[in-house]
Amino acid sequence: MNLDRPWETPEAEWRADVGRVRAGRRLVPSAWPGGARSALALSFDCDHETFELGAGRSAIGRLAWGEFGRRTGVPRILEVLAQHDARATFFHPAVAALIDASAIQPIVDAGHEIGVHGWIHENTSRLDRQTERDLLLRARDTLAHLSGQMPVGHRAAQWDLSPHTIELVAEAGFLYDSSMMADDDPYEPLVAGRPSRLVEIPVDWVRDDAVYLLFNREPATRPFTPPEAVFDIFRREFDAAHAAGGVCQLTFHPFVIGYRSRIWILDALLSHARAKGDVWIATHADIARRIAQDLELTRT
């Protein structure tokens, strides 16, 4: 693509770009476990210090900000999840896990999933294919060693994907990806028109706490949404998914949601979901496995 004059791009080129990775069939199973009407997929992106390191910076204050996520945010999150007997997925850049390997164990011991979130929270879209592949496999194997469980889920850092990301994730044997935004409910990504055999559990900025609550100097962003409004947005997303019988996927960050004045959002959402009485609150991996199982049954 010509960044300065995109209108001059030949049709064959923009069609190839658009067709590289597309959404295939929607993947909502015929029934959720236990007679549930819908599924709630909670995820926590444990960027920690790599929020700074992955941008090529090492400011002491910002590293401490990331450390807050591991030191304070994650324990508060685990406490709330335990109160509601809820399982969730914690996506980790491998470097964030290596900085304090002992912090992984309480997450695993509580029955939660560990997923891959890059090596050092690098921008995947800037990598050549071989480098991206090497970092993906290194991150997967490092997290497997630290957690004692082989990760089956991938989420690109910053949700930035290269033209090769989905293909590489499939080749590496992952069960699912959670980086794309082509639907509310899970679907199968197509790579150059071919089924990838991956389950995509889509994300979206509207369902991400950082969009509303993250303060940042560079690039300059300022929180402008009060916690009550964030809760209302997430609750409405959940209620609509529940009414449709689909999946509500939400993304949180321990160094964003983990503050005393914000952790109540997670608690209130879980209380609201449990009050429905027919919601399956599960890890991304369990949801992907349920979908894959259902599809396998329909193929035979």
C-alpha positions in Angstrom: 0.0 0.0 0.0 1.1 3.6 -0.7 0.7 5.3 2.6 0.7 8.7 1.1 -1.6 7.9 -1.9 -3.6 4.9 -1.0 -6.1 5.6 -3.8 -3.5 4.7 -6.3 -3.2 1.1 -4.9 -4.1 -1.4 -7.7 -7.2 -3.4 -7.1 -5.4 -6.6 -7.1 -3.2 -5.4 -4.3 -5.9 -4.1 -2.0 -8.0 -7.2 -2.6 -5.0 -9.3 -1.6 -4.5 -7.3 1.6 -8.1 -7.5 2.6 -8.3 -11.2 1.7 -5.2 -12.2 3.7 -7.1 -12.9 6.9 -10.9 -12.9 7.0 -13.6 -14.1 9.2 -15.0 -17.5 8.3 -18.0 -19.3 9.9 -19.4 -18.2 13.2 -18.5 -20.7 15.9 -21.3 -20.7 18.6 -21.9 -24.2 19.8 -25.4 -25.8 19.8 -25.5 -25.8 23.6 -23.3 -24.4 26.4 -22.3 -26.7 29.3 -24.8 -27.2 32.2 -27.7 -25.8 30.2 -26.2 -22.3 30.3 -27.7 -19.8 28.0 -24.4 -17.9 27.4 -20.7 -17.8 28.2 -18.6 -15.2 29.9 -14.9 -15.1 29.0 -12.9 -12.9 31.3 -9.3 -12.1 30.4 -6.5 -10.3 32.1 -3.5 -9.0 30.0 -0.6 -9.2 32.5 1.7 -6.7 30.6 3.3 -5.6 33.9 6.8 -4.1 33.2 6.7 -5.1 29.5 4.1 -2.3 28.9 7.2 -0.1 29.1 10.0 -2.6 28.0 8.1 -3.6 24.9 8.1 0.0 23.7 11.9 0.1 24.0 11.9 2.2 27.1 12.9 1.6 30.8 11.7 4.6 32.8 11.9 3.6 36.5 8.5 5.1 37.4 6.7 3.4 34.5 8.4 0.1 35.4 7.0 0.5 38.9 3.6 1.2 37.5 3.8 -2.2 35.7 5.0 -3.8 38.8 1.8 -2.7 40.6 -0.1 -5.0 38.2 1.7 -8.1 39.4 2.3 -7.1 43.0 -1.2 -5.6 43.8 -3.6 -5.9 40.8 -3.3 -9.7 40.2 -3.9 -10.7 43.9 -7.0 -8.4 44.1 -8.3 -10.0 40.9 -7.7 -13.5 42.1 -9.5 -12.7 45.3 -12.6 -11.4 43.4 -12.6 -14.4 41.1 -12.4 -16.8 44.0 -15.3 -15.1 45.7 -17.5 -15.8 42.7 -15.9 -19.2 41.9 -15.0 -17.9 38.4 -12.3 -19.1 36.1 -10.5 -16.7 33.7 -7.5 -16.4 31.3 -4.3 -14.5 32.1 -2.3 -13.6 29.0 1.4 -13.0 29.8 4.3 -11.7 27.8 7.0 -14.2 28.5 9.4 -11.5 29.9 6.7 -10.3 32.3 6.5 -13.8 33.6 10.3 -14.3 33.8 10.7 -11.1 35.9 9.0 -12.9 38.8 8.4 -16.5 37.9 6.8 -17.2 41.3 3.9 -14.9 40.5 2.6 -17.4 38.0 1.9 -20.2 40.4 -1.0 -18.6 42.4 -2.8 -18.0 39.1 -2.3 -21.7 38.1 -3.1 -23.0 41.5 -6.5 -21.2 41.4 -7.4 -23.0 38.2 -7.0 -20.2 35.7 -5.5 -20.4 32.3 -2.1 -18.9 31.2 -2.0 -17.7 27.6 0.7 -16.2 25.3 0.9 -12.5 24.9 4.1 -12.0 23.0 7.7 -12.2 24.2 8.2 -8.7 25.6 4.9 -7.1 24.5 6.4 -6.3 21.1 4.5 -4.9 18.2 4.0 -8.0 16.1 3.1 -6.0 13.0 6.6 -4.7 12.7 8.3 -8.2 12.7 9.4 -10.3 9.7 8.0 -13.8 9.6 10.9 -15.6 11.0 11.4 -13.3 13.9 7.7 -13.4 14.7 7.8 -17.2 14.6 10.8 -17.5 16.8 9.4 -15.1 19.4 6.0 -16.9 19.4 7.6 -20.3 20.0 10.0 -19.0 22.6 7.2 -17.3 24.5 5.0 -20.4 24.4 7.8 -22.7 25.6 8.9 -20.3 28.4 5.3 -20.0 29.7 4.9 -23.8 29.5 8.0 -24.2 31.6 7.0 -21.6 34.2 3.4 -22.6 34.5 3.6 -26.3 34.1 0.8 -26.2 31.4 1.3 -25.9 27.6 -0.4 -22.7 26.5 -3.2 -23.3 23.9 -4.2 -19.7 23.5 -2.5 -16.7 21.9 -3.2 -13.0 22.0 -1.0 -10.5 20.1 0.4 -7.7 22.1 -1.5 -4.5 21.5 -3.7 -6.6 19.2 -1.3 -5.7 16.4 -1.0 -8.6 13.9 1.3 -9.1 11.0 0.1 -10.7 7.7 1.6 -13.9 9.1 0.3 -14.0 12.7 -2.8 -16.2 12.3 -1.0 -18.6 10.0 1.9 -18.9 12.5 -0.4 -19.4 15.5 -2.2 -22.2 13.6 1.1 -23.8 12.6 2.4 -23.7 16.2 -0.6 -25.9 17.2 -2.5 -23.4 19.3 -6.2 -24.1 19.8 -7.4 -20.5 19.6 -6.4 -16.9 19.0 -7.9 -13.8 20.8 -6.6 -10.8 18.9 -9.1 -10.0 16.2 -12.3 -8.0 15.9 -14.5 -9.3 13.1 -17.5 -10.4 15.2 -18.9 -10.4 18.7 -18.9 -14.2 18.9 -16.2 -16.7 18.1 -15.4 -17.6 14.5 -12.9 -19.4 12.4 -10.3 -17.2 10.7 -9.6 -17.8 7.1 -6.0 -17.4 5.8 -5.9 -16.6 2.1 -9.4 -18.1 1.9 -8.5 -21.3 3.6 -9.9 -22.4 7.0 -7.3 -22.1 9.7 -8.8 -24.6 12.1 -8.4 -22.0 14.8 -11.1 -20.7 17.1 -11.0 -16.9 17.2 -12.4 -15.5 20.5 -12.6 -11.9 19.4 -11.7 -8.9 21.3 -12.7 -5.3 20.8 -11.7 -1.9 22.2 -15.2 -1.3 23.5 -14.7 -4.3 25.8 -11.2 -3.3 27.1 -10.8 -1.4 30.4 -7.7 0.4 29.2 -9.7 2.3 26.6 -11.6 4.0 29.3 -9.3 4.1 32.3 -5.6 4.1 31.2 -3.6 7.2 31.8 -0.6 7.6 29.6 1.8 10.5 28.8 3.1 9.2 25.5 1.1 8.7 23.5 -1.0 11.2 25.5 -4.2 9.5 26.7 -6.3 10.6 29.7 -9.0 8.6 31.5 -12.3 10.3 30.6 -14.9 7.7 31.6 -15.9 7.2 35.3 -15.8 3.6 36.6 -19.6 3.6 36.9 -19.9 4.2 33.1 -17.4 1.5 32.4 -19.4 -1.0 34.4 -22.5 0.0 32.6 -20.9 -0.5 29.1 -19.6 -3.9 30.1 -22.9 -4.9 31.7 -24.8 -4.0 28.6 -22.3 -6.0 26.5 -22.9 -9.0 28.7 -26.6 -8.6 28.8 -26.8 -8.5 25.0 -24.6 -11.5 24.6 -26.7 -13.4 27.1 -29.9 -12.6 25.4 -28.4 -13.8 22.1 -27.0 -17.0 23.6 -23.5 -16.1 22.6 -20.1 -15.2 24.3 -19.3 -12.0 26.1 -15.5 -11.6 26.1 -14.0 -8.8 28.3 -10.4 -7.7 28.6 -8.8 -6.2 31.7 -5.3 -5.2 32.7 -4.1 -5.7 36.3 -2.4 -2.3 36.4 -5.6 -0.7 35.2 -8.5 -2.5 36.9 -6.6 -3.4 40.0 -7.0 -0.2 42.0 -9.1 0.1 45.1 -11.5 2.5 43.3 -11.9 0.2 40.3 -11.8 -3.5 41.3 -15.4 -3.3 42.3 -16.3 -3.2 38.5 -15.1 -6.8 38.2 -16.9 -7.8 41.4 -20.2 -6.2 40.3 -20.0 -7.8 36.8 -19.5 -11.2 38.3 -22.4 -10.6 40.8 -24.6 -9.6 37.9 -23.6 -12.6 35.8 -24.1 -15.1 38.7 -27.5 -13.6 39.4 -28.7 -14.7 35.9 -28.2 -18.3 37.0 -27.5 -19.7 33.6 -24.1 -18.3 32.6 -21.0 -20.4 32.0 -18.0 -18.4 33.3 -15.1 -20.1 31.7 -11.5 -19.7 30.5 -11.0 -18.9 26.9 -9.4 -22.4 26.5 -12.5 -24.1 27.9 -14.8 -22.1 25.6 -12.6 -22.9 22.6 -12.5 -26.6 23.5 -16.3 -26.7 23.8 -16.6 -25.1 20.4 -14.1 -27.5 18.8 -15.8 -30.5 20.4 -19.1 -29.4 19.1 -17.7 -28.9 15.6 -16.1 -32.3 15.6 -19.4 -33.9 16.5 -21.1 -32.1 13.6 -18.4 -33.3 11.2 -18.9 -37.0 12.0 
